[in-house]
Amino acid sequence: MKLDTTATGVYSIAPTPFHDDGSIDWNSVDRMTDFYFEAGCNGFTILGVLGEAPKLDAEEALALAARVIKRAAGKPIIVGVSAPGFAAMRSLSRKVMELGAAGVMIAPGAGLKTDDQITGYFRNAVEAIGSDIPWVLQDYPHSTGVTMSNSVVRKVVMENPSLVILKHEDWPGLDKITTLRGWEKDGSMRKISILVGNNGLFLDFELDRGVDGANTGYAFPDMLVEAVNLSKAGKRDQAHDLFDAHLPLLRYDHQPGVGLAVRKYMLQRRGILSSAAMRKPAPAFSAETRAEVDYLLARLARRDPRAKV
């Protein structure tokens, strides 16, 4: 099943499970794959920032993709293929699509400054991987250092028909959503799917602004699924109430640097990962941080039984 512009719901961003010695934990990979679909996700992304993709060599990355795609049994898997050069991007993209991936995700290359550089980069990327591969544009300036204005996003969308999803992670970005949706309505930009990241930190109002769902890695994807469903059913207050209960943990989980360690620890507490290990180099995960996460989980459990882990 290939991605298209009708993508909606929750596409989680998956970590790469490791053993304490840094080797890939294949049993946890299988368990994690099952978990995301059991939680109601429409699909998920591997080899993104959360997946510690730069710490895997090419053989490991392809082996991970093969394992997840096979386990997903036809359900949509997106593979992050961002790379310093287009040769590596093309190689991984073609191989994972042959394995059955639904599409790939591409972020802008480092050092892009001007609008022409940004739009030219994506034209070249599509030429490299092939226009037959559907792809997700990751707009995450806080990670990439590349800021894409509304008009640049529109130009990339219009120049590249194989772009089917915008992973919107600009911040502040609510008005950006409104502008892009407005251009779709007046016909000056073709309709695409907009899924949001940033750990879902603004999902409550992003849904109000008309996004199609989430593409992010919060350790409670089942909550994200429920919030999206409530919002789409017109139950705005219930969606906000559910989101508000998780907000302290979402905020803590979104800390730069240590956030992935926190997320892996929560997935371990939920029984998905055997270990919360990150591959080195990795940030310290102190006893104090662990205790604070435990405290937040205990508080959340009073309002959401999914946190009783």
TORTIDO-580713 format. One record per residue (C-alpha): chain; x negated, y, z negated; residue number from 1; residue in three letters. Coordinates in Angstrom, 1 decimal, always signed. Layout:
<sites>
<site kette="A" east="X" north="Y" up="Z" nr="NUM" rest="ALA"/>
...
</sites>
This chain:
<sites>
<site kette="A" east="+0.0" north="+0.0" up="+0.0" nr="1" rest="MET"/>
<site kette="A" east="-1.6" north="+3.3" up="+1.2" nr="2" rest="LYS"/>
<site kette="A" east="-1.0" north="+6.6" up="-0.6" nr="3" rest="LEU"/>
<site kette="A" east="+1.2" north="+9.1" up="+1.0" nr="4" rest="ASP"/>
<site kette="A" east="+2.7" north="+12.5" up="+0.2" nr="5" rest="THR"/>
<site kette="A" east="+5.6" north="+11.0" up="-1.7" nr="6" rest="THR"/>
<site kette="A" east="+3.4" north="+9.8" up="-4.6" nr="7" rest="ALA"/>
<site kette="A" east="+5.2" north="+10.5" up="-7.8" nr="8" rest="THR"/>
<site kette="A" east="+5.0" north="+9.4" up="-11.5" nr="9" rest="GLY"/>
<site kette="A" east="+1.9" north="+8.6" up="-13.4" nr="10" rest="VAL"/>
<site kette="A" east="-1.4" north="+7.5" up="-11.9" nr="11" rest="TYR"/>
<site kette="A" east="-3.7" north="+7.1" up="-14.8" nr="12" rest="SER"/>
<site kette="A" east="-7.5" north="+7.7" up="-14.7" nr="13" rest="ILE"/>
<site kette="A" east="-9.2" north="+4.6" up="-15.9" nr="14" rest="ALA"/>
<site kette="A" east="-12.5" north="+4.3" up="-17.9" nr="15" rest="PRO"/>
<site kette="A" east="-15.1" north="+1.7" up="-17.0" nr="16" rest="THR"/>
<site kette="A" east="-15.1" north="-0.8" up="-19.9" nr="17" rest="PRO"/>
<site kette="A" east="-18.6" north="-1.7" up="-21.2" nr="18" rest="PHE"/>
<site kette="A" east="-20.0" north="-4.1" up="-23.7" nr="19" rest="HIS"/>
<site kette="A" east="-22.1" north="-2.6" up="-26.5" nr="20" rest="ASP"/>
<site kette="A" east="-25.2" north="-3.5" up="-24.4" nr="21" rest="ASP"/>
<site kette="A" east="-24.0" north="-1.4" up="-21.5" nr="22" rest="GLY"/>
<site kette="A" east="-23.0" north="-4.2" up="-19.2" nr="23" rest="SER"/>
<site kette="A" east="-19.5" north="-4.1" up="-17.6" nr="24" rest="ILE"/>
<site kette="A" east="-16.9" north="-5.9" up="-19.7" nr="25" rest="ASP"/>
<site kette="A" east="-14.9" north="-7.8" up="-17.0" nr="26" rest="TRP"/>
<site kette="A" east="-12.3" north="-9.2" up="-19.4" nr="27" rest="ASN"/>
<site kette="A" east="-11.5" north="-5.7" up="-20.6" nr="28" rest="SER"/>
<site kette="A" east="-11.3" north="-4.6" up="-16.9" nr="29" rest="VAL"/>
<site kette="A" east="-8.6" north="-7.2" up="-16.3" nr="30" rest="ASP"/>
<site kette="A" east="-6.7" north="-6.3" up="-19.5" nr="31" rest="ARG"/>
<site kette="A" east="-6.9" north="-2.6" up="-18.7" nr="32" rest="MET"/>
<site kette="A" east="-5.5" north="-3.2" up="-15.2" nr="33" rest="THR"/>
<site kette="A" east="-2.6" north="-5.1" up="-16.6" nr="34" rest="ASP"/>
<site kette="A" east="-2.0" north="-2.5" up="-19.3" nr="35" rest="PHE"/>
<site kette="A" east="-1.6" north="+0.5" up="-17.0" nr="36" rest="TYR"/>
<site kette="A" east="+1.1" north="-1.2" up="-15.0" nr="37" rest="PHE"/>
<site kette="A" east="+2.8" north="-2.6" up="-18.0" nr="38" rest="GLU"/>
<site kette="A" east="+2.9" north="+1.0" up="-19.4" nr="39" rest="ALA"/>
<site kette="A" east="+4.9" north="+2.0" up="-16.3" nr="40" rest="GLY"/>
<site kette="A" east="+2.1" north="+3.7" up="-14.3" nr="41" rest="CYS"/>
<site kette="A" east="+2.6" north="+3.8" up="-10.5" nr="42" rest="ASN"/>
<site kette="A" east="-1.1" north="+3.3" up="-10.0" nr="43" rest="GLY"/>
<site kette="A" east="-4.4" north="+4.4" up="-11.3" nr="44" rest="PHE"/>
<site kette="A" east="-7.8" north="+5.8" up="-10.4" nr="45" rest="THR"/>
<site kette="A" east="-11.2" north="+4.2" up="-11.0" nr="46" rest="ILE"/>
<site kette="A" east="-14.7" north="+5.6" up="-10.6" nr="47" rest="LEU"/>
<site kette="A" east="-13.7" north="+9.1" up="-11.5" nr="48" rest="GLY"/>
<site kette="A" east="-15.4" north="+11.3" up="-14.1" nr="49" rest="VAL"/>
<site kette="A" east="-13.7" north="+9.3" up="-16.8" nr="50" rest="LEU"/>
<site kette="A" east="-15.0" north="+6.1" up="-15.2" nr="51" rest="GLY"/>
<site kette="A" east="-18.7" north="+7.2" up="-15.7" nr="52" rest="GLU"/>
<site kette="A" east="-19.1" north="+6.6" up="-12.0" nr="53" rest="ALA"/>
<site kette="A" east="-22.6" north="+8.3" up="-11.8" nr="54" rest="PRO"/>
<site kette="A" east="-23.9" north="+5.7" up="-14.3" nr="55" rest="LYS"/>
<site kette="A" east="-23.0" north="+2.7" up="-12.0" nr="56" rest="LEU"/>
<site kette="A" east="-25.2" north="+1.6" up="-9.2" nr="57" rest="ASP"/>
<site kette="A" east="-23.6" north="+1.0" up="-5.7" nr="58" rest="ALA"/>
<site kette="A" east="-23.2" north="-2.8" up="-6.3" nr="59" rest="GLU"/>
<site kette="A" east="-21.5" north="-2.3" up="-9.6" nr="60" rest="GLU"/>
<site kette="A" east="-19.2" north="+0.3" up="-8.3" nr="61" rest="ALA"/>
<site kette="A" east="-18.1" north="-2.0" up="-5.4" nr="62" rest="LEU"/>
<site kette="A" east="-17.8" north="-5.0" up="-7.7" nr="63" rest="ALA"/>
<site kette="A" east="-15.6" north="-3.0" up="-10.1" nr="64" rest="LEU"/>
<site kette="A" east="-13.3" north="-1.8" up="-7.3" nr="65" rest="ALA"/>
<site kette="A" east="-13.0" north="-5.4" up="-6.0" nr="66" rest="ALA"/>
<site kette="A" east="-12.1" north="-6.7" up="-9.4" nr="67" rest="ARG"/>
<site kette="A" east="-9.5" north="-4.1" up="-10.1" nr="68" rest="VAL"/>
<site kette="A" east="-7.9" north="-4.1" up="-6.6" nr="69" rest="ILE"/>
<site kette="A" east="-7.6" north="-7.9" up="-6.7" nr="70" rest="LYS"/>
<site kette="A" east="-6.1" north="-7.8" up="-10.2" nr="71" rest="ARG"/>
<site kette="A" east="-3.6" north="-5.1" up="-9.2" nr="72" rest="ALA"/>
<site kette="A" east="-2.2" north="-7.5" up="-6.5" nr="73" rest="ALA"/>
<site kette="A" east="-1.1" north="-4.8" up="-4.1" nr="74" rest="GLY"/>
<site kette="A" east="-0.2" north="-2.0" up="-6.5" nr="75" rest="LYS"/>
<site kette="A" east="-1.9" north="+1.3" up="-5.7" nr="76" rest="PRO"/>
<site kette="A" east="-5.5" north="+1.8" up="-6.8" nr="77" rest="ILE"/>
<site kette="A" east="-7.3" north="+5.0" up="-6.0" nr="78" rest="ILE"/>
<site kette="A" east="-11.1" north="+5.0" up="-5.9" nr="79" rest="VAL"/>
<site kette="A" east="-13.3" north="+8.0" up="-6.6" nr="80" rest="GLY"/>
<site kette="A" east="-15.9" north="+8.3" up="-3.9" nr="81" rest="VAL"/>
<site kette="A" east="-17.4" north="+11.7" up="-4.5" nr="82" rest="SER"/>
<site kette="A" east="-21.2" north="+11.6" up="-3.8" nr="83" rest="ALA"/>
<site kette="A" east="-24.0" north="+13.9" up="-3.1" nr="84" rest="PRO"/>
<site kette="A" east="-24.2" north="+12.8" up="+0.5" nr="85" rest="GLY"/>
<site kette="A" east="-21.5" north="+11.8" up="+3.1" nr="86" rest="PHE"/>
<site kette="A" east="-23.3" north="+8.5" up="+4.0" nr="87" rest="ALA"/>
<site kette="A" east="-22.6" north="+7.0" up="+0.5" nr="88" rest="ALA"/>
<site kette="A" east="-19.1" north="+8.5" up="+0.5" nr="89" rest="MET"/>
<site kette="A" east="-18.3" north="+6.8" up="+3.8" nr="90" rest="ARG"/>
<site kette="A" east="-19.8" north="+3.5" up="+2.8" nr="91" rest="SER"/>
<site kette="A" east="-17.8" north="+3.2" up="-0.4" nr="92" rest="LEU"/>
<site kette="A" east="-14.6" north="+4.6" up="+1.2" nr="93" rest="SER"/>
<site kette="A" east="-14.6" north="+2.1" up="+4.0" nr="94" rest="ARG"/>
<site kette="A" east="-15.5" north="-0.8" up="+1.8" nr="95" rest="LYS"/>
<site kette="A" east="-12.8" north="-0.2" up="-0.8" nr="96" rest="VAL"/>
<site kette="A" east="-10.1" north="+0.4" up="+1.8" nr="97" rest="MET"/>
<site kette="A" east="-11.0" north="-3.0" up="+3.4" nr="98" rest="GLU"/>
<site kette="A" east="-10.6" north="-4.5" up="-0.1" nr="99" rest="LEU"/>
<site kette="A" east="-7.1" north="-3.0" up="-0.3" nr="100" rest="GLY"/>
<site kette="A" east="-7.4" north="+0.3" up="-2.1" nr="101" rest="ALA"/>
<site kette="A" east="-4.5" north="+2.7" up="-1.7" nr="102" rest="ALA"/>
<site kette="A" east="-6.8" north="+5.8" up="-1.0" nr="103" rest="GLY"/>
<site kette="A" east="-9.8" north="+7.6" up="-2.3" nr="104" rest="VAL"/>
<site kette="A" east="-10.4" north="+10.7" up="-4.3" nr="105" rest="MET"/>
<site kette="A" east="-12.9" north="+13.5" up="-3.3" nr="106" rest="ILE"/>
<site kette="A" east="-14.1" north="+16.5" up="-5.3" nr="107" rest="ALA"/>
<site kette="A" east="-15.9" north="+19.4" up="-3.7" nr="108" rest="PRO"/>
<site kette="A" east="-19.7" north="+19.1" up="-3.5" nr="109" rest="GLY"/>
<site kette="A" east="-21.9" north="+21.0" up="-5.9" nr="110" rest="ALA"/>
<site kette="A" east="-23.1" north="+24.5" up="-5.0" nr="111" rest="GLY"/>
<site kette="A" east="-20.2" north="+25.4" up="-2.7" nr="112" rest="LEU"/>
<site kette="A" east="-19.6" north="+29.2" up="-3.1" nr="113" rest="LYS"/>
<site kette="A" east="-17.6" north="+30.6" up="-0.2" nr="114" rest="THR"/>
<site kette="A" east="-14.2" north="+29.7" up="+1.2" nr="115" rest="ASP"/>
<site kette="A" east="-15.8" north="+28.7" up="+4.5" nr="116" rest="ASP"/>
<site kette="A" east="-18.3" north="+26.4" up="+2.7" nr="117" rest="GLN"/>
<site kette="A" east="-15.5" north="+24.7" up="+0.8" nr="118" rest="ILE"/>
<site kette="A" east="-13.2" north="+24.2" up="+3.8" nr="119" rest="THR"/>
<site kette="A" east="-16.1" north="+23.1" up="+5.9" nr="120" rest="GLY"/>
<site kette="A" east="-17.1" north="+20.6" up="+3.3" nr="121" rest="TYR"/>
<site kette="A" east="-13.8" north="+18.8" up="+3.3" nr="122" rest="PHE"/>
<site kette="A" east="-13.6" north="+18.8" up="+7.1" nr="123" rest="ARG"/>
<site kette="A" east="-17.0" north="+17.1" up="+7.1" nr="124" rest="ASN"/>
<site kette="A" east="-15.9" north="+14.7" up="+4.4" nr="125" rest="ALA"/>
<site kette="A" east="-12.9" north="+13.6" up="+6.3" nr="126" rest="VAL"/>
<site kette="A" east="-14.9" north="+13.2" up="+9.5" nr="127" rest="GLU"/>
<site kette="A" east="-17.4" north="+11.0" up="+7.5" nr="128" rest="ALA"/>
<site kette="A" east="-14.9" north="+8.7" up="+5.9" nr="129" rest="ILE"/>
<site kette="A" east="-12.4" north="+8.6" up="+8.7" nr="130" rest="GLY"/>
<site kette="A" east="-9.1" north="+10.4" up="+9.2" nr="131" rest="SER"/>
<site kette="A" east="-7.3" north="+7.1" up="+8.7" nr="132" rest="ASP"/>
<site kette="A" east="-8.0" north="+7.0" up="+5.0" nr="133" rest="ILE"/>
<site kette="A" east="-5.5" north="+8.9" up="+2.7" nr="134" rest="PRO"/>
<site kette="A" east="-7.3" north="+10.9" up="+0.1" nr="135" rest="TRP"/>
<site kette="A" east="-6.8" north="+12.9" up="-3.1" nr="136" rest="VAL"/>
<site kette="A" east="-8.3" north="+16.4" up="-3.4" nr="137" rest="LEU"/>
<site kette="A" east="-9.6" north="+16.9" up="-6.9" nr="138" rest="GLN"/>
<site kette="A" east="-9.4" north="+20.6" up="-7.9" nr="139" rest="ASP"/>
<site kette="A" east="-11.3" north="+20.6" up="-11.2" nr="140" rest="TYR"/>
<site kette="A" east="-13.5" north="+23.7" up="-11.3" nr="141" rest="PRO"/>
<site kette="A" east="-14.4" north="+23.2" up="-15.0" nr="142" rest="HIS"/>
<site kette="A" east="-16.2" north="+20.1" up="-14.0" nr="143" rest="SER"/>
<site kette="A" east="-17.4" north="+20.8" up="-10.4" nr="144" rest="THR"/>
<site kette="A" east="-18.2" north="+24.5" up="-10.8" nr="145" rest="GLY"/>
<site kette="A" east="-16.3" north="+25.1" up="-7.5" nr="146" rest="VAL"/>
<site kette="A" east="-13.3" north="+27.4" up="-7.6" nr="147" rest="THR"/>
<site kette="A" east="-10.7" north="+27.0" up="-4.9" nr="148" rest="MET"/>
<site kette="A" east="-8.2" north="+29.8" up="-4.5" nr="149" rest="SER"/>
<site kette="A" east="-4.6" north="+29.1" up="-3.6" nr="150" rest="ASN"/>
<site kette="A" east="-5.3" north="+30.1" up="+0.1" nr="151" rest="SER"/>
<site kette="A" east="-8.3" north="+27.8" up="+0.3" nr="152" rest="VAL"/>
<site kette="A" east="-6.3" north="+24.8" up="-1.0" nr="153" rest="VAL"/>
<site kette="A" east="-3.6" north="+25.6" up="+1.6" nr="154" rest="ARG"/>
<site kette="A" east="-6.2" north="+25.8" up="+4.4" nr="155" rest="LYS"/>
<site kette="A" east="-7.7" north="+22.4" up="+3.3" nr="156" rest="VAL"/>
<site kette="A" east="-4.2" north="+20.9" up="+3.2" nr="157" rest="VAL"/>
<site kette="A" east="-3.3" north="+22.2" up="+6.6" nr="158" rest="MET"/>
<site kette="A" east="-6.6" north="+21.3" up="+8.3" nr="159" rest="GLU"/>
<site kette="A" east="-6.7" north="+17.7" up="+7.0" nr="160" rest="ASN"/>
<site kette="A" east="-3.5" north="+15.7" up="+7.6" nr="161" rest="PRO"/>
<site kette="A" east="-5.0" north="+12.7" up="+5.7" nr="162" rest="SER"/>
<site kette="A" east="-5.0" north="+14.7" up="+2.5" nr="163" rest="LEU"/>
<site kette="A" east="-1.9" north="+13.4" up="+0.7" nr="164" rest="VAL"/>
<site kette="A" east="-2.3" north="+14.4" up="-3.0" nr="165" rest="ILE"/>
<site kette="A" east="-3.6" north="+17.4" up="-4.8" nr="166" rest="LEU"/>
<site kette="A" east="-5.1" north="+16.5" up="-8.2" nr="167" rest="LYS"/>
<site kette="A" east="-4.5" north="+19.8" up="-9.9" nr="168" rest="HIS"/>
<site kette="A" east="-6.8" north="+20.6" up="-12.7" nr="169" rest="GLU"/>
<site kette="A" east="-7.4" north="+24.3" up="-12.4" nr="170" rest="ASP"/>
<site kette="A" east="-6.9" north="+26.2" up="-15.6" nr="171" rest="TRP"/>
<site kette="A" east="-4.9" north="+28.4" up="-16.0" nr="172" rest="PRO"/>
<site kette="A" east="-3.0" north="+26.8" up="-13.2" nr="173" rest="GLY"/>
<site kette="A" east="+0.8" north="+27.1" up="-13.7" nr="174" rest="LEU"/>
<site kette="A" east="+1.1" north="+30.0" up="-11.3" nr="175" rest="ASP"/>
<site kette="A" east="-1.0" north="+28.1" up="-8.8" nr="176" rest="LYS"/>
<site kette="A" east="+1.6" north="+25.3" up="-8.8" nr="177" rest="ILE"/>
<site kette="A" east="+4.4" north="+27.8" up="-8.2" nr="178" rest="THR"/>
<site kette="A" east="+2.5" north="+29.5" up="-5.4" nr="179" rest="THR"/>
<site kette="A" east="+1.8" north="+26.2" up="-3.6" nr="180" rest="LEU"/>
<site kette="A" east="+5.3" north="+24.9" up="-4.0" nr="181" rest="ARG"/>
<site kette="A" east="+6.6" north="+28.3" up="-2.7" nr="182" rest="GLY"/>
<site kette="A" east="+4.5" north="+27.9" up="+0.4" nr="183" rest="TRP"/>
<site kette="A" east="+5.9" north="+24.5" up="+1.0" nr="184" rest="GLU"/>
<site kette="A" east="+9.4" north="+25.9" up="+0.7" nr="185" rest="LYS"/>
<site kette="A" east="+8.8" north="+28.7" up="+3.2" nr="186" rest="ASP"/>
<site kette="A" east="+7.0" north="+26.3" up="+5.6" nr="187" rest="GLY"/>
<site kette="A" east="+3.6" north="+27.9" up="+5.5" nr="188" rest="SER"/>
<site kette="A" east="+2.1" north="+24.7" up="+3.9" nr="189" rest="MET"/>
<site kette="A" east="+3.1" north="+21.2" up="+4.5" nr="190" rest="ARG"/>
<site kette="A" east="+4.6" north="+19.2" up="+1.6" nr="191" rest="LYS"/>
<site kette="A" east="+2.1" north="+17.1" up="-0.4" nr="192" rest="ILE"/>
<site kette="A" east="+2.2" north="+15.4" up="-3.8" nr="193" rest="SER"/>
<site kette="A" east="+0.8" north="+17.4" up="-6.7" nr="194" rest="ILE"/>
<site kette="A" east="-0.3" north="+15.3" up="-9.7" nr="195" rest="LEU"/>
<site kette="A" east="-2.0" north="+17.0" up="-12.7" nr="196" rest="VAL"/>
<site kette="A" east="-5.0" north="+16.3" up="-14.8" nr="197" rest="GLY"/>
<site kette="A" east="-6.7" north="+18.0" up="-17.7" nr="198" rest="ASN"/>
<site kette="A" east="-5.7" north="+15.1" up="-19.9" nr="199" rest="ASN"/>
<site kette="A" east="-2.1" north="+16.2" up="-19.4" nr="200" rest="GLY"/>
<site kette="A" east="-2.6" north="+19.2" up="-21.7" nr="201" rest="LEU"/>
<site kette="A" east="-0.1" north="+21.3" up="-19.8" nr="202" rest="PHE"/>
<site kette="A" east="+2.1" north="+18.6" up="-18.4" nr="203" rest="LEU"/>
<site kette="A" east="+5.2" north="+19.8" up="-20.2" nr="204" rest="ASP"/>
<site kette="A" east="+5.3" north="+23.1" up="-18.3" nr="205" rest="PHE"/>
<site kette="A" east="+3.6" north="+21.7" up="-15.2" nr="206" rest="GLU"/>
<site kette="A" east="+6.6" north="+19.4" up="-14.8" nr="207" rest="LEU"/>
<site kette="A" east="+8.9" north="+22.4" up="-15.2" nr="208" rest="ASP"/>
<site kette="A" east="+6.9" north="+24.1" up="-12.4" nr="209" rest="ARG"/>
<site kette="A" east="+7.7" north="+21.2" up="-10.0" nr="210" rest="GLY"/>
<site kette="A" east="+4.7" north="+18.8" up="-10.0" nr="211" rest="VAL"/>
<site kette="A" east="+5.3" north="+15.2" up="-9.1" nr="212" rest="ASP"/>
<site kette="A" east="+3.6" north="+13.7" up="-12.1" nr="213" rest="GLY"/>
<site kette="A" east="+0.2" north="+13.1" up="-13.8" nr="214" rest="ALA"/>
<site kette="A" east="-3.1" north="+11.8" up="-12.7" nr="215" rest="ASN"/>
<site kette="A" east="-5.0" north="+11.8" up="-15.9" nr="216" rest="THR"/>
<site kette="A" east="-6.6" north="+9.5" up="-18.5" nr="217" rest="GLY"/>
<site kette="A" east="-4.9" north="+10.1" up="-21.9" nr="218" rest="TYR"/>
<site kette="A" east="-4.9" north="+6.9" up="-23.9" nr="219" rest="ALA"/>
<site kette="A" east="-1.1" north="+6.8" up="-24.1" nr="220" rest="PHE"/>
<site kette="A" east="-0.1" north="+6.6" up="-20.4" nr="221" rest="PRO"/>
<site kette="A" east="+3.2" north="+5.1" up="-21.5" nr="222" rest="ASP"/>
<site kette="A" east="+4.0" north="+8.5" up="-23.2" nr="223" rest="MET"/>
<site kette="A" east="+3.1" north="+10.3" up="-20.0" nr="224" rest="LEU"/>
<site kette="A" east="+5.4" north="+8.0" up="-18.0" nr="225" rest="VAL"/>
<site kette="A" east="+8.3" north="+8.6" up="-20.5" nr="226" rest="GLU"/>
<site kette="A" east="+7.7" north="+12.4" up="-20.4" nr="227" rest="ALA"/>
<site kette="A" east="+7.8" north="+12.5" up="-16.6" nr="228" rest="VAL"/>
<site kette="A" east="+10.9" north="+10.4" up="-16.5" nr="229" rest="ASN"/>
<site kette="A" east="+12.7" north="+12.5" up="-19.0" nr="230" rest="LEU"/>
<site kette="A" east="+11.8" north="+15.7" up="-17.1" nr="231" rest="SER"/>
<site kette="A" east="+12.9" north="+14.3" up="-13.8" nr="232" rest="LYS"/>
<site kette="A" east="+16.2" north="+13.2" up="-15.4" nr="233" rest="ALA"/>
<site kette="A" east="+16.8" north="+16.9" up="-16.5" nr="234" rest="GLY"/>
<site kette="A" east="+16.2" north="+16.1" up="-20.2" nr="235" rest="LYS"/>
<site kette="A" east="+13.8" north="+19.0" up="-20.7" nr="236" rest="ARG"/>
<site kette="A" east="+14.0" north="+19.4" up="-24.4" nr="237" rest="ASP"/>
<site kette="A" east="+13.5" north="+15.7" up="-25.0" nr="238" rest="GLN"/>
<site kette="A" east="+10.5" north="+15.7" up="-22.7" nr="239" rest="ALA"/>
<site kette="A" east="+9.0" north="+18.7" up="-24.6" nr="240" rest="HIS"/>
<site kette="A" east="+9.7" north="+17.1" up="-28.0" nr="241" rest="ASP"/>
<site kette="A" east="+7.9" north="+13.9" up="-27.0" nr="242" rest="LEU"/>
<site kette="A" east="+5.0" north="+15.9" up="-25.6" nr="243" rest="PHE"/>
<site kette="A" east="+4.8" north="+18.1" up="-28.6" nr="244" rest="ASP"/>
<site kette="A" east="+4.4" north="+15.1" up="-30.9" nr="245" rest="ALA"/>
<site kette="A" east="+1.3" north="+14.0" up="-28.9" nr="246" rest="HIS"/>
<site kette="A" east="-0.2" north="+17.5" up="-28.5" nr="247" rest="LEU"/>
<site kette="A" east="-2.6" north="+17.5" up="-31.5" nr="248" rest="PRO"/>
<site kette="A" east="-4.1" north="+14.2" up="-30.2" nr="249" rest="LEU"/>
<site kette="A" east="-4.1" north="+15.4" up="-26.6" nr="250" rest="LEU"/>
<site kette="A" east="-6.0" north="+18.5" up="-27.7" nr="251" rest="ARG"/>
<site kette="A" east="-8.6" north="+16.5" up="-29.7" nr="252" rest="TYR"/>
<site kette="A" east="-9.0" north="+14.0" up="-26.9" nr="253" rest="ASP"/>
<site kette="A" east="-9.7" north="+16.8" up="-24.4" nr="254" rest="HIS"/>
<site kette="A" east="-12.9" north="+18.0" up="-26.1" nr="255" rest="GLN"/>
<site kette="A" east="-15.8" north="+18.4" up="-23.6" nr="256" rest="PRO"/>
<site kette="A" east="-18.6" north="+15.9" up="-24.2" nr="257" rest="GLY"/>
<site kette="A" east="-17.0" north="+13.7" up="-26.8" nr="258" rest="VAL"/>
<site kette="A" east="-13.6" north="+13.4" up="-25.2" nr="259" rest="GLY"/>
<site kette="A" east="-14.3" north="+10.2" up="-23.3" nr="260" rest="LEU"/>
<site kette="A" east="-15.7" north="+8.5" up="-26.5" nr="261" rest="ALA"/>
<site kette="A" east="-12.5" north="+9.5" up="-28.3" nr="262" rest="VAL"/>
<site kette="A" east="-10.4" north="+8.1" up="-25.5" nr="263" rest="ARG"/>
<site kette="A" east="-12.3" north="+4.8" up="-25.3" nr="264" rest="LYS"/>
<site kette="A" east="-12.0" north="+4.4" up="-29.1" nr="265" rest="TYR"/>
<site kette="A" east="-8.2" north="+4.9" up="-28.9" nr="266" rest="MET"/>
<site kette="A" east="-7.9" north="+2.3" up="-26.1" nr="267" rest="LEU"/>
<site kette="A" east="-10.0" north="+0.0" up="-28.3" nr="268" rest="GLN"/>
<site kette="A" east="-7.6" north="+0.6" up="-31.2" nr="269" rest="ARG"/>
<site kette="A" east="-4.7" north="-0.2" up="-28.8" nr="270" rest="ARG"/>
<site kette="A" east="-6.3" north="-3.5" up="-28.0" nr="271" rest="GLY"/>
<site kette="A" east="-7.1" north="-2.7" up="-24.4" nr="272" rest="ILE"/>
<site kette="A" east="-10.9" north="-2.4" up="-24.6" nr="273" rest="LEU"/>
<site kette="A" east="-13.1" north="-4.8" up="-26.6" nr="274" rest="SER"/>
<site kette="A" east="-15.6" north="-2.0" up="-27.2" nr="275" rest="SER"/>
<site kette="A" east="-15.5" north="+1.8" up="-27.1" nr="276" rest="ALA"/>
<site kette="A" east="-19.1" north="+1.8" up="-25.8" nr="277" rest="ALA"/>
<site kette="A" east="-20.2" north="+4.3" up="-23.2" nr="278" rest="MET"/>
<site kette="A" east="-23.1" north="+3.6" up="-20.9" nr="279" rest="ARG"/>
<site kette="A" east="-26.2" north="+5.7" up="-21.9" nr="280" rest="LYS"/>
<site kette="A" east="-26.8" north="+8.6" up="-21.9" nr="281" rest="PRO"/>
<site kette="A" east="-23.8" north="+9.0" up="-24.1" nr="282" rest="ALA"/>
<site kette="A" east="-22.7" north="+11.5" up="-26.7" nr="283" rest="PRO"/>
<site kette="A" east="-22.7" north="+10.6" up="-30.4" nr="284" rest="ALA"/>
<site kette="A" east="-19.5" north="+9.3" up="-31.8" nr="285" rest="PHE"/>
<site kette="A" east="-19.8" north="+10.1" up="-35.5" nr="286" rest="SER"/>
<site kette="A" east="-18.0" north="+8.5" up="-38.4" nr="287" rest="ALA"/>
<site kette="A" east="-16.4" north="+11.9" up="-39.1" nr="288" rest="GLU"/>
<site kette="A" east="-14.9" north="+12.0" up="-35.5" nr="289" rest="THR"/>
<site kette="A" east="-13.7" north="+8.5" up="-35.8" nr="290" rest="ARG"/>
<site kette="A" east="-11.9" north="+9.3" up="-39.1" nr="291" rest="ALA"/>
<site kette="A" east="-10.3" north="+12.4" up="-37.6" nr="292" rest="GLU"/>
<site kette="A" east="-8.9" north="+10.3" up="-34.7" nr="293" rest="VAL"/>
<site kette="A" east="-7.6" north="+7.7" up="-37.1" nr="294" rest="ASP"/>
<site kette="A" east="-5.9" north="+10.5" up="-39.1" nr="295" rest="TYR"/>
<site kette="A" east="-4.3" north="+11.9" up="-35.9" nr="296" rest="LEU"/>
<site kette="A" east="-3.1" north="+8.4" up="-34.9" nr="297" rest="LEU"/>
<site kette="A" east="-1.6" north="+7.9" up="-38.3" nr="298" rest="ALA"/>
<site kette="A" east="+0.3" north="+11.2" up="-38.1" nr="299" rest="ARG"/>
<site kette="A" east="+1.5" north="+10.5" up="-34.6" nr="300" rest="LEU"/>
<site kette="A" east="+2.8" north="+7.1" up="-35.7" nr="301" rest="ALA"/>
<site kette="A" east="+5.4" north="+8.8" up="-37.9" nr="302" rest="ARG"/>
<site kette="A" east="+7.0" north="+10.1" up="-34.7" nr="303" rest="ARG"/>
<site kette="A" east="+6.0" north="+7.6" up="-32.0" nr="304" rest="ASP"/>
<site kette="A" east="+5.6" north="+3.9" up="-32.9" nr="305" rest="PRO"/>
<site kette="A" east="+3.2" north="+3.4" up="-30.0" nr="306" rest="ARG"/>
<site kette="A" east="+0.5" north="+5.0" up="-32.2" nr="307" rest="ALA"/>
<site kette="A" east="+0.8" north="+2.3" up="-34.9" nr="308" rest="LYS"/>
<site kette="A" east="-2.4" north="+0.5" up="-33.8" nr="309" rest="VAL"/>
</sites>
